[in-house]
Amino acid sequence: MTQQTEPAALTGGTDADAFATRLAAELPRLVGLATRLLSDSDTAEDCAQETIVGAWRRRDQLRDADALPAWLRRSLVNRIIDRSRRRHDELDIDAVESDWQDDSYSVQPELVLERAELRDELEDALARLPVIYRLPVVLHDALGWSAPEIAKSMDVGLPAAKQRLRRGRMMLVSALASSDKRREASLAQPMRCWQARRRVSAYLDGELDETTKSTVEGHLAGCPTCPPLYTSLVGVRATMGELRDTDSVVEMAIARRIRERLDLKSRP
C-alpha cells in the first residue's frame, strides 16, 4: 500500500508559496460573493480577507487541494453569519409565518414586483431578512446554488436548508409588500443612507469632490434619519477640538517634545 501524502499546495516551503498564490487568486471571487450576500462592499471585503487569512492559518486542515474553492465559500458563509447582527427593522419569522398561515393575508403582486425590479428596494428588503434566511435566497435564487450546496456551506441538514429557503422567500415577499414611511423617504434620496454616512467624515474634512459633496448635502437635506447622526458627528468633533487648549489630554510640554522629535525624523 502506498503512503498518501499531503497535496503539494498544503505543505511547507515553496508549496506554501503556491498555496498562498491560490488563495490570492480566490480572493476576488470571494469578494464578489460576499458583496452579493451583504450588499456592502466594505464589509464584504473585510469578510473575504478574513476568510483568506483564516484559510492560511488552517491550511493544514485541508486534505484535498481541489476542494479549496468550496472550503473557502463555506468559511465565508459562516463568517458572514457570525458577523451579522440583528437590525432593528429585521422581520420576525414567527410573525411572517403567522401571516402566511392566515387565509385572509395577501399582498399586492403588482407592488411587490415593481419594488423587486428596483435594485435599492430589493436590497433594502433583503437586508430586513435575518441572515440565516437571506443567504439561502441569494445563494439559490440569485447565484444558482443547489440546496445541497447551501446546506453544506451553512453546515446544516438538507431539510433545514430547504426550510430556510422557503421561509426566506416568504419573508422577502412580505418585506417588499410592507410600507414604512422612513424607509421610503430614505430610498427616495439620490444617495442611500450608508453611502452618505460612509462619506460624512470626508465631507467634514472638505475632502469630497464637488459632485459627491453636492449629493451628500442633498441626502442630508431630505433624509429623515441621517441629519441627527451628522449633527452628532459635528458636535463631537467640535468637543474634541476644545481639548487642544487644555492639559487634560497631553501636557503642552510633552506635546512640544513629540512635535520636535517628529520634525527631527522628517529632516533629511
C-alpha positions in Angstrom: 0.0 0.0 0.0 1.4 3.4 -1.0 1.5 6.1 1.7 -0.7 9.0 0.9 1.0 12.4 1.1 -0.4 15.9 1.6 -1.4 17.8 -1.5 1.5 19.8 -2.7 -0.2 23.2 -2.1 -0.7 22.4 1.6 2.9 21.6 2.7 5.8 23.9 3.6 8.4 25.7 1.7 7.7 26.6 -1.9 4.5 24.6 -1.7 3.3 27.1 0.9 4.0 29.9 -1.5 1.9 28.1 -4.1 -0.9 27.7 -1.7 -0.7 31.5 -0.9 -0.9 32.2 -4.6 -4.0 30.1 -4.9 -5.6 31.9 -2.0 -4.8 35.3 -3.6 -6.4 34.1 -6.9 -9.6 33.1 -5.0 -9.9 36.5 -3.2 -11.7 38.4 -6.0 -14.3 35.7 -6.3 -14.9 35.7 -2.5 -15.2 39.5 -2.5 -17.8 39.2 -5.3 -19.8 36.5 -3.4 -19.6 38.4 -0.2 -20.8 41.6 -1.9 -23.8 39.8 -3.3 -24.7 38.4 0.1 -24.1 41.6 2.1 -24.7 44.5 -0.3 -22.0 46.4 1.5 -18.6 46.5 -0.3 -16.6 47.4 2.8 -17.9 44.6 5.0 -17.7 42.2 2.0 -14.0 42.9 1.5 -13.4 42.5 5.3 -15.2 39.1 5.4 -13.4 37.9 2.2 -10.0 39.0 3.5 -10.6 37.5 6.9 -11.6 34.2 5.2 -8.4 34.1 3.3 -6.3 34.8 6.4 -8.3 32.1 8.3 -7.7 29.6 5.5 -4.0 30.3 5.6 -3.9 29.7 9.3 -5.9 26.5 9.0 -4.2 25.3 5.8 -3.1 22.0 7.4 -6.8 21.1 7.8 -7.5 21.0 4.1 -6.7 17.5 2.8 -7.9 17.9 -0.8 -6.4 20.8 -2.7 -9.3 20.6 -5.3 -11.8 21.3 -2.5 -10.2 24.7 -1.8 -12.9 26.9 -3.5 -15.8 25.1 -1.8 -13.9 25.2 1.5 -13.4 28.9 1.2 -17.0 29.6 0.3 -18.2 27.6 3.3 -15.9 29.5 5.6 -17.1 32.8 4.1 -20.8 32.0 4.6 -20.1 31.0 8.2 -18.1 34.2 8.8 -21.0 36.3 7.4 -23.4 34.6 9.7 -21.1 35.2 12.7 -20.6 38.9 11.9 -24.2 39.7 11.2 -26.2 41.5 13.9 -29.9 41.8 14.2 -31.3 45.1 12.7 -34.0 47.0 14.5 -36.2 46.6 11.5 -35.4 42.9 10.8 -38.5 40.8 10.2 -39.7 38.2 12.7 -40.1 34.8 11.1 -42.8 33.8 13.6 -44.8 36.9 12.7 -44.3 36.3 8.9 -45.3 32.6 9.1 -48.3 33.6 11.2 -49.4 36.0 8.4 -48.9 33.4 5.7 -50.9 30.8 7.7 -53.8 33.3 7.9 -56.2 32.6 5.0 -57.1 36.3 4.9 -53.5 37.5 4.4 -52.5 38.7 0.9 -50.3 41.2 -0.9 -50.5 43.4 -4.0 -48.4 41.5 -6.5 -48.0 44.5 -8.8 -46.5 46.5 -5.9 -44.2 43.6 -4.9 -42.9 43.0 -8.4 -42.5 46.8 -9.0 -40.3 47.1 -5.9 -38.4 43.9 -6.7 -37.4 45.3 -10.0 -35.8 48.3 -8.3 -32.3 47.4 -7.1 -32.4 49.7 -4.0 -35.8 48.4 -2.9 -34.8 44.8 -3.4 -31.6 45.2 -1.5 -33.4 47.0 1.3 -35.9 44.2 1.6 -33.2 41.5 1.6 -31.4 43.4 4.4 -34.5 43.1 6.5 -34.3 39.3 6.4 -32.3 37.6 9.2 -29.1 36.4 7.7 -29.9 32.6 8.0 -32.9 33.2 5.7 -31.3 35.8 3.5 -28.3 33.8 2.5 -30.3 30.8 1.1 -32.4 33.1 -1.0 -29.5 34.9 -2.5 -27.3 31.8 -3.0 -30.2 29.8 -4.6 -32.3 32.3 -6.5 -29.6 34.8 -7.4 -26.4 32.8 -7.7 -27.8 29.4 -8.7 -26.5 27.2 -5.9 -28.3 23.9 -5.3 -30.0 23.2 -1.9 -27.3 20.5 -1.1 -24.6 23.1 -1.7 -26.3 25.6 0.5 -26.8 23.0 3.3 -23.1 22.1 3.1 -22.0 25.8 3.2 -24.2 26.7 6.1 -23.4 23.4 7.9 -27.0 22.3 8.2 -29.0 19.4 7.0 -30.8 19.4 3.6 -34.3 19.7 5.2 -33.1 22.7 7.3 -31.6 24.4 4.2 -34.8 23.9 2.2 -36.9 25.2 5.1 -34.7 28.3 5.4 -35.1 28.9 1.6 -38.9 28.6 1.9 -39.0 31.0 4.8 -36.6 33.4 3.2 -38.7 33.6 0.1 -41.9 34.3 2.2 -40.1 36.9 4.2 -38.8 38.7 1.1 -42.3 39.0 -0.4 -43.6 40.3 3.0 -40.7 42.8 3.2 -41.4 44.1 -0.3 -45.1 44.3 0.4 -44.8 46.2 3.6 -44.6 50.0 3.8 -42.5 52.1 6.1 -42.5 55.9 5.7 -39.0 56.5 7.0 -37.6 53.7 4.8 -39.5 55.0 1.7 -38.1 58.5 2.4 -34.6 57.2 2.7 -35.0 55.2 -0.6 -36.2 58.3 -2.3 -32.9 60.1 -1.7 -30.3 60.2 -4.6 -27.8 58.5 -2.2 -28.5 55.6 0.2 -28.0 56.2 3.9 -24.9 54.0 4.3 -23.4 55.5 1.2 -23.8 59.0 2.7 -22.7 58.0 6.2 -19.5 56.5 4.8 -18.7 59.8 3.3 -19.6 62.2 6.1 -16.2 62.1 7.7 -14.6 63.1 4.4 -17.3 65.7 4.0 -16.5 67.2 7.3 -12.8 67.5 6.4 -13.6 69.0 3.0 -12.1 66.1 1.0 -15.0 65.3 -1.3 -15.2 66.4 -4.9 -18.0 68.8 -5.8 -20.3 66.2 -7.3 -20.1 63.9 -4.3 -20.3 66.8 -1.9 -23.5 68.0 -3.5 -25.0 64.5 -3.4 -24.2 64.1 0.3 -25.7 67.5 1.0 -28.8 66.6 -0.9 -29.2 63.4 1.0 -28.8 65.2 4.4 -31.4 67.8 3.3 -34.1 65.1 2.6 -33.2 62.1 4.7 -35.2 61.6 8.0 -32.6 59.6 9.8 -29.1 60.9 8.8 -29.2 64.6 9.9 -29.2 63.7 13.7 -26.2 61.5 13.1 -24.4 64.2 11.2 -25.2 66.8 13.9 -23.8 64.4 16.5 -20.6 63.9 14.5 -20.1 67.7 14.1 -20.7 68.2 17.8 -18.3 65.5 19.0 -15.6 66.7 16.6 -16.0 70.3 18.0 -15.8 69.0 21.5 -12.6 67.1 20.7 -11.2 70.3 19.3 -11.7 72.0 22.6 -9.2 69.6 24.2 -6.4 71.3 22.4 -6.4 74.2 24.8 -6.4 72.0 28.0 -3.9 70.0 29.9 -6.3 67.1 30.4 -5.1 65.0 27.5 -1.5 65.8 26.8 0.5 68.4 28.6 1.8 71.1 26.3 5.5 70.4 27.2 5.1 66.8 26.2 3.2 67.7 23.1 6.0 70.1 22.1 8.7 67.4 22.6 6.7 65.0 20.4 6.5 67.6 17.7 10.2 68.3 17.9 11.0 64.6 17.7 8.8 64.2 14.6 10.4 67.3 13.0 13.9 65.8 13.5 12.8 62.5 11.9 11.3 64.2 8.9 14.5 66.1 8.1 16.9 64.6 5.5 
